[in-house]
Amino acid sequence: MKKITLILILLLLNSSLPANAAVEKKERLWQDETVYSIMIDRFNDGDRKNDIDVNAKDPLAYNGGDIKGIIDKLDYIHEMGFTAIRLTPIFDNAKNGYHGFWVNDFYKVDEHFGTLKSFQTLVKEAHNRKMKVMIDFVTNNVAADHPWIKDSSKQDWFHEKKDIQDGIVNQKELENGWVDGLPDLNQDNPEVKKYLIEAAKWWIDKTDIDGMSLPEVNNVPISFWNEFSDEVKQEKKNFFLMGVMSKNTSTDLKKYEGAGIDSIVNYSYSEKLRKTFAGTDQSFRELYSDGDNGQNSFLRANFMDNEYTSRFTSDIVAKKQFPGSRWKTALVYLYTTPGIPLFYYGTEIALNGGEIPDNRGQMSFRAEKELIDYITKVGELRNTLPSLTRGTMEMLYDQNGMAVYKRVYKGETSIIAINNTGKSQSVTLTSSQVEGGKELRGLLAGDKIVSKDNKYMIILDRDNSEIYVLAEKSGIKFSLIASLVVVYLLCFLFLYKIRKRKR
């Protein structure tokens, strides 16, 4: 039954797309990916045998999530349209290091999560679904009780203990200071540099992962990243490095691109997104008016929240808004503008939470499916239309929460309209903005706008969005008729088989 249903959906989707909207992505680029970000311990408990010292009622202890639990939910993630997963650190951690950032052994999987073999299975199963896998690779510090601390031969592996002060800090203080009291590694030491690089290469060779996210990338010297990126990228073609900036700091992002870091998780852009979409009637101007400090927008990691921030849902609730509507609007923008969407687990159920550890709540798979279905639909369009991931972007209209913008790639034109206001809105696009004499075919909500006097009038109710493709005016479409005939035949065959089984 599932197979027949999938065939029907694909036939109808294919018949509804204009011919020039079928520009094939022969080879997926990283800017085409949509990443589902998982805190392993809080996602899904698939193996009770590794529930060591687990206390699901304690937000500061291990709660039971593991690698097997992720394997069990790969289809769930994949069916929502995600093409990659990113995992918090999987390495052996100190007691209660559920988050993975208190590393004790860079060459061992934490026993609470599983084994090297189980992780290799996860990567293989993801690749079977044409999904990529990224893991966090910690380079800035180790656990407070790491064996190296007491090793007299490794005292110069660490910077002198000195906390990073609150407020504005200089780069040297960031690179040398101890974050949260954790021993800060001295990457200028050749032995430390070699150890970290060799460990990273080992994980690529042993597990065939596709990328790494690098926590506190700006707390580590650029000179280290130059060598690190050069070495690890030789291990696998198109290996991807995503740097995660430490919060409350700002720096020139261009220098990280020059050092081989492909993408940056930048909190300043996330804050603009949250401010724009938590409520209504906000201009989009802050989101597109600057170059984001020189970063390549096609590879920028776009996110609403993550394991370091409060949940975006908490912003919505604080403004007394309905989470489902605000999330839908925000995700349409995230999925249809340049950059790589980085989607924090639990977003699909509008998981709420304040600061750490409240933002790291356990995932539930028994929630309302309305938002999940919407994400699936938007994800399918992102994966189908190359203009949404590779096209140029031009803002055509932006007024107090109503925005219309255009993405163009190799003859495919998408028009995205978002009404994030408190009432219905109408926008008229002229032939100077969009080629006249055609029609805008809505693929998200099914709207269709035919050109009249070479103009297009878009009308959207509040809290609604639409993703249009520019197409020739509809006439008798024999491909659609043929598709419908096939659909009816399949339905008849399906009903016939059910009746036959009942007999």
C-alpha positions in Angstrom: 0.0 0.0 0.0 2.8 2.4 0.9 4.5 1.7 -2.4 1.4 2.4 -4.4 0.7 5.6 -2.5 4.3 6.8 -3.1 3.9 6.1 -6.9 0.7 8.2 -6.9 2.3 11.2 -5.2 5.3 11.1 -7.5 3.2 11.0 -10.6 1.0 13.9 -9.5 4.0 16.0 -8.4 5.8 15.3 -11.7 2.8 16.2 -13.8 2.3 19.5 -11.9 5.8 20.7 -12.4 6.6 22.8 -15.5 9.1 21.4 -17.9 11.8 23.9 -17.0 11.4 23.1 -13.3 12.9 19.7 -13.8 16.6 20.9 -13.9 18.3 17.8 -12.6 20.9 18.0 -9.8 23.3 15.6 -11.4 25.6 15.8 -8.3 24.4 17.0 -5.0 26.4 19.9 -3.6 26.6 20.7 0.1 24.4 23.7 -0.5 21.7 21.3 -1.6 21.7 19.5 1.7 19.2 19.9 4.5 20.7 18.9 7.9 18.9 17.3 10.8 21.0 18.0 13.9 20.8 15.5 16.8 21.9 15.5 20.4 22.5 11.7 20.6 21.6 11.2 24.2 18.2 13.0 23.9 16.9 11.6 20.6 16.0 7.9 20.9 16.9 5.0 23.1 17.3 2.0 20.8 19.5 -0.2 22.9 18.7 -0.7 26.6 21.9 -2.7 27.2 24.0 0.5 27.2 21.7 2.4 29.6 24.5 2.8 32.2 23.8 5.2 35.0 20.9 6.5 33.0 18.4 8.8 34.7 15.8 10.1 32.2 14.4 12.5 34.9 17.7 14.3 35.3 18.4 16.8 32.6 22.1 16.8 33.6 22.6 13.1 33.3 22.6 10.6 30.5 19.0 10.0 29.4 19.5 6.9 27.2 19.6 8.1 23.6 22.1 6.1 21.5 23.4 5.3 18.0 21.0 2.4 17.6 18.1 4.8 18.3 19.2 7.0 15.4 19.5 4.0 13.1 15.9 3.0 14.0 14.7 6.5 13.1 16.7 7.1 9.9 13.6 6.5 7.7 11.6 9.0 9.9 14.3 11.6 9.3 14.7 10.8 5.6 11.0 10.8 4.9 10.8 14.4 6.1 13.2 15.4 3.3 16.5 15.6 5.2 19.6 14.7 3.3 22.1 14.8 6.0 22.4 14.3 9.8 24.8 16.0 12.2 25.6 14.5 15.6 27.0 15.9 18.8 30.3 14.4 19.8 30.3 10.6 19.9 33.6 10.2 21.7 34.1 8.7 25.2 33.2 11.3 27.8 33.6 12.0 31.4 30.8 11.2 33.9 27.5 12.9 33.0 29.0 14.1 29.7 25.8 13.3 27.9 26.3 16.3 25.5 29.7 14.9 24.3 31.9 17.9 25.0 33.9 16.4 27.9 36.1 14.2 25.8 38.2 11.6 27.6 39.2 9.5 24.5 39.2 10.7 20.9 39.5 7.2 19.6 36.6 5.6 21.4 32.8 5.8 21.1 31.1 6.6 24.4 29.7 3.4 25.9 26.4 5.1 26.5 26.0 5.6 22.8 27.2 2.3 21.4 30.4 1.0 19.7 32.5 1.8 16.7 30.7 -1.0 14.9 27.3 0.5 15.6 28.4 3.9 14.4 29.9 2.3 11.2 26.5 0.7 10.7 24.7 4.1 11.1 26.9 5.7 8.5 26.4 2.8 6.1 22.6 2.9 6.6 22.5 6.6 6.1 24.5 6.3 2.9 22.1 3.6 1.7 19.5 6.3 1.9 21.8 8.8 0.1 22.1 10.8 3.3 25.4 12.3 4.5 26.7 12.1 8.1 28.6 14.8 10.0 29.9 14.5 13.6 31.1 17.2 16.0 34.9 17.1 16.4 36.1 18.9 19.5 39.5 20.5 19.2 39.4 23.3 21.8 39.4 21.4 25.1 39.2 18.0 26.9 37.4 16.8 30.0 38.4 18.2 33.3 39.7 14.9 34.5 41.3 13.8 31.2 44.4 11.5 31.8 46.6 14.0 30.0 46.1 16.5 32.9 48.1 14.3 35.3 50.7 13.3 32.7 53.9 15.3 33.4 55.1 14.9 29.8 52.0 16.7 28.5 51.9 19.8 30.6 52.7 21.9 27.6 49.7 20.5 25.8 47.5 23.0 27.6 47.4 26.7 28.0 47.8 28.2 31.5 44.5 28.0 33.4 42.7 31.3 32.9 38.9 31.8 32.5 37.6 33.8 29.6 36.0 37.0 31.0 32.5 38.0 30.3 31.9 40.8 27.8 34.2 41.8 24.9 37.3 39.6 24.6 40.2 39.7 22.3 41.2 36.8 20.0 44.2 35.8 22.1 42.0 35.5 25.2 39.5 33.4 23.2 42.3 31.0 22.0 44.1 30.7 25.4 41.2 30.8 27.9 39.5 27.9 29.6 35.8 27.6 28.6 33.6 26.4 31.4 36.7 25.4 33.4 37.7 22.9 30.8 41.5 22.4 30.1 42.3 24.4 26.9 44.4 22.6 24.3 47.5 24.4 22.9 47.1 23.8 19.2 50.4 25.6 18.6 52.1 22.7 20.2 53.2 20.4 17.2 52.3 17.2 19.2 48.8 18.5 20.0 48.2 19.6 16.4 49.4 16.2 15.1 47.3 14.3 17.6 44.0 16.1 16.7 44.6 15.9 12.9 45.5 12.2 13.1 42.4 11.5 15.2 40.2 13.3 12.7 41.7 11.4 9.7 41.2 8.1 11.6 37.5 8.7 12.0 37.1 9.5 8.3 39.0 6.4 7.3 37.3 4.1 9.8 33.7 5.2 9.4 33.4 7.0 6.0 31.7 10.1 7.5 31.1 13.0 5.1 31.9 16.0 7.3 32.7 17.5 10.7 31.2 20.4 12.6 33.8 22.1 14.7 32.6 23.6 18.0 34.2 26.9 19.2 36.0 27.2 15.9 37.0 30.8 16.7 38.6 29.7 20.0 41.3 27.9 18.0 44.1 29.6 16.0 43.5 30.1 12.2 47.0 28.6 11.6 45.7 25.3 13.0 42.6 25.3 10.8 44.8 25.9 7.7 46.7 22.7 8.4 43.7 20.7 9.7 41.5 21.4 6.7 44.3 20.7 4.2 45.0 17.3 5.9 41.5 16.0 6.5 40.2 17.0 3.1 42.8 14.8 1.5 41.2 11.8 3.2 37.9 12.0 1.3 36.6 13.9 -1.7 34.2 16.8 -0.9 34.7 16.4 2.9 32.8 19.2 4.6 33.9 21.3 7.5 31.3 23.4 9.4 32.7 25.8 12.0 30.5 26.6 15.0 31.3 30.0 16.4 31.2 30.5 20.2 28.3 32.6 21.3 28.5 36.3 22.0 31.6 36.8 19.8 32.0 38.4 16.4 34.8 38.1 14.0 35.6 38.3 10.3 34.1 35.1 8.8 36.0 35.4 5.6 39.3 34.4 7.2 37.8 31.0 8.2 36.7 30.4 4.6 40.3 31.1 3.6 41.5 28.6 6.1 39.4 25.8 4.5 36.3 26.0 6.7 33.4 25.6 4.3 30.6 26.9 6.4 30.0 28.8 9.6 27.3 28.5 12.2 26.9 32.2 12.9 24.8 33.3 15.9 24.3 36.9 14.7 22.3 35.8 11.6 20.3 33.3 13.8 19.3 36.1 16.1 18.0 38.1 13.1 15.9 35.2 12.0 14.5 34.7 15.5 13.6 38.4 15.8 11.9 38.4 12.4 9.8 35.3 12.8 8.9 35.0 16.5 6.1 37.5 15.9 4.4 39.1 13.0 4.6 42.4 11.0 8.4 42.5 10.9 10.4 43.6 7.9 12.7 41.0 6.3 15.3 43.7 5.6 17.8 42.6 8.3 18.0 39.2 6.7 19.2 40.2 3.3 20.5 43.8 3.6 24.1 42.9 4.4 26.7 40.4 3.2 26.8 38.7 6.6 30.4 39.7 7.1 31.6 38.3 3.8 30.5 34.7 4.3 29.4 32.7 1.2 25.6 32.8 1.7 25.1 29.6 -0.3 27.1 27.6 2.3 26.1 29.6 5.4 24.5 27.4 8.1 21.1 28.8 8.6 19.4 27.8 11.9 16.8 29.0 14.4 18.2 27.3 17.4 20.6 24.6 18.6 22.0 22.9 21.7 23.6 26.1 22.9 20.5 28.4 22.6 17.1 28.5 24.0 14.5 26.9 21.7 12.9 29.2 19.2 9.5 28.0 20.4 10.2 29.8 23.7 10.5 33.1 21.8 7.2 32.4 20.1 5.4 31.5 23.3 6.8 34.7 25.0 5.1 36.7 22.3 1.9 34.8 22.8 1.9 33.4 19.3 0.9 30.0 17.9 4.1 27.9 17.5 2.9 25.9 14.5 2.2 29.1 12.4 5.5 30.8 13.3 7.6 27.7 12.7 5.9 27.1 9.3 6.7 30.6 8.2 10.3 30.6 9.5 11.0 27.2 7.9 9.7 28.3 4.4 12.2 31.2 4.5 15.0 28.9 5.8 14.4 26.3 3.1 14.1 28.7 0.2 16.9 31.2 0.7 20.6 30.7 0.1 22.3 28.6 2.8 22.2 25.1 4.4 19.2 24.7 6.8 20.5 23.3 10.1 17.4 21.8 11.8 17.6 21.0 15.5 15.9 17.8 16.5 12.4 18.3 18.0 11.7 21.3 15.8 9.2 19.1 14.0 7.1 18.9 17.1 7.8 22.6 18.2 9.7 21.3 21.2 10.0 24.1 23.8 12.8 24.9 26.2 14.8 27.7 27.8 18.6 27.8 28.4 20.8 24.8 28.9 19.8 22.1 29.8 16.1 22.9 29.3 16.8 23.2 25.5 18.0 19.6 25.4 14.7 17.9 26.1 13.9 14.4 25.1 12.4 13.8 21.7 8.8 12.6 21.4 7.6 10.5 18.5 3.9 10.7 19.6 3.3 14.3 18.8 0.8 16.0 16.4 1.9 15.4 12.8 0.6 18.6 11.2 4.0 20.4 11.4 5.8 17.2 10.3 3.7 17.0 7.2 4.3 20.6 6.3 8.1 20.2 6.8 8.0 17.1 4.5 6.2 19.1 1.8 8.6 22.0 1.9 11.5 19.6 2.1 10.3 17.8 -1.0 10.2 21.1 -2.9 13.6 22.1 -1.8 15.0 18.7 -3.0 13.1 19.0 -6.3 13.8 22.6 -7.4 17.5 23.5 -7.9 16.6 27.2 -8.0 15.9 27.0 -4.2 19.4 25.9 -3.4 21.5 27.2 -6.3 19.7 30.1 -7.7 20.3 33.9 -7.5 18.1 35.7 -5.0 16.3 39.0 -5.5 13.8 40.5 -3.1 10.9 41.8 -5.1 8.7 43.1 -2.2 9.2 43.6 1.5 6.7 45.4 3.6 6.1 44.9 7.3 6.1 41.1 7.2 4.9 40.5 3.6 7.8 39.4 1.4 8.1 38.1 -2.1 11.4 37.1 -3.6 12.8 35.4 -6.7 15.3 32.5 -7.2 16.6 31.8 -10.7 18.8 28.9 -11.9 19.3 27.7 -15.4 16.0 28.8 -16.8 14.0 27.7 -13.7 12.4 30.6 -11.8 10.8 30.2 -8.4 8.8 32.9 -6.7 8.4 32.6 -2.9 5.7 34.6 -1.2 5.5 34.8 2.6 2.7 36.5 4.6 4.0 37.0 8.1 1.5 39.7 9.0 -1.8 39.7 10.9 -4.1 40.1 7.8 -4.5 39.1 4.2 -2.1 40.8 1.7 -1.9 41.3 -2.0 1.2 42.1 -4.1 1.3 42.8 -7.8 4.4 41.8 -9.7 5.2 43.6 -13.0 6.9 42.3 -16.1 10.1 44.1 -15.0 10.2 41.7 -12.0 8.8 38.5 -13.6 8.5 37.6 -17.2 4.9 38.3 -18.3 2.5 36.2 -20.4 2.9 33.1 -18.3 1.6 31.7 -15.0 2.8 31.2 -11.5 2.1 27.7 -10.4 1.9 27.2 -6.6 3.4 23.9 -5.4 3.0 24.3 -1.7 -0.6 25.3 -1.3 -1.8 24.7 -4.9 -2.4 28.4 -5.8 -2.2 29.4 -9.5 -1.8 32.9 -10.8 -2.2 33.6 -14.6 -0.5 36.7 -16.0 -3.0 39.5 -16.8 -1.7 42.5 -18.7 1.8 41.0 -18.1 1.2 41.3 -14.3 0.8 38.8 -11.5 -1.4 39.5 -8.5 -0.4 37.4 -5.5 -3.0 37.2 -2.7 -2.1 35.4 0.5 -4.1 35.0 3.8 -2.2 35.7 7.0 0.2 33.0 8.2 0.4 31.6 4.7 3.2 31.0 2.3 3.5 29.8 -1.3 6.3 28.5 -3.5 5.6 29.2 -7.1 7.4 28.2 -10.3 7.1 30.3 -13.5 5.5 28.2 -16.2 3.8 28.5 -19.6 0.0 29.1 -19.4 -1.9 25.8 -18.8 -3.7 24.3 -21.8 -4.6 20.7 -22.4 -1.8 18.9 -20.7 -1.6 15.4 -22.1 1.1 14.4 -19.6 -1.3 15.2 -16.8 -4.2 13.3 -18.4 -1.9 10.3 -18.9 -0.8 10.5 -15.3 -4.4 10.7 -14.1 -5.3 7.6 -16.2 -2.4 5.7 -14.6 -3.5 6.9 -11.2 -7.0 5.6 -11.8 -5.7 2.3 -13.1 -3.5 1.9 -10.0 -6.4 2.7 -7.7 -8.5 0.1 -9.5 -5.7 -2.5 -9.2 -5.3 -1.7 -5.5 -9.1 -2.1 -4.8 -9.2 -5.2 -6.8 -6.3 -6.8 -4.7 -8.1 -5.9 -1.5 -11.3 -7.5 -2.6 -9.5 -10.6 -3.8 -7.8 -11.0 -0.4 -11.1 -10.7 1.5 -12.4 -13.6 -0.6 
